[in-house]
Amino acid sequence: MTIASEKKIYTPEEYLQLEEKSAEKHEYRQGDIVLMTGGTTNHNRLVLEFCTYLNFALREQNAEVFAGDVRLWIPDYREYTYPDIMVVKEQPIYQTPGTTTITNPTIIVEVLSKSTQARDRGDKFRFYRSIPEFKEYILIDQYSLLVEHFLKTSEHQWILTEYETKESKLSLDSVEFEISLEELYKRVNFDEGV
């Protein structure tokens, strides 16, 4: 006979204490703690390429790039997550006394994987939209040449632009930045994802 045990619901404070001691990264989803899976080499290549170009472009602008290890707190949905890349304009606003968790990204970039793409396009995007400063969302496919760029208008609508050719150039609106898909995908080997 199997005895069902009660699932523990964690508070945000308990999560932060556990995460501080953990060797792995976890997301906090309304009381659940979820282990983040490892990335592929193509995932890493795309994050690094995007960050390299973006960080170089923003060095004279009043904006800063954060990648992977900086946590995001989404208070309306009681979620902690680690976006692949975030851009903060002006100064980061920290949720905790330390400098590990921010609350005010203007741009968020996610590189899609088979295990995360539904959540990145669905709940996570909905949760991100609750952040007042959030204006642009970029989804990068690691299995094919595809970048989706969501831009928030002054009427609080989101417009989608898709880029699917090497000649296509992604231009951001919140900061001065442009990158061609040829530059972005330069080191990506699609055969590795098969």
Buried (B, 14 or more C-beta within 10 A) or exposed (E): EEEEEEEEEBEBEBBBEEBEEEEEBBBBBEBBBEEBEEBBEBBBBBBBBBBBBBBEBBEEEEBBBBBBEBBBBBEEBBBBBBBBBBBBBEEBEBBBEEEBBBBBBBBBBBBBBEEBBEBBBEEBBEBBBEBEBBBBBBBBBBBEBBBBBBBBEEEEEEEEEEBEEEEBEBEBBBBEBEBBBEBBBEEBEEEEBE
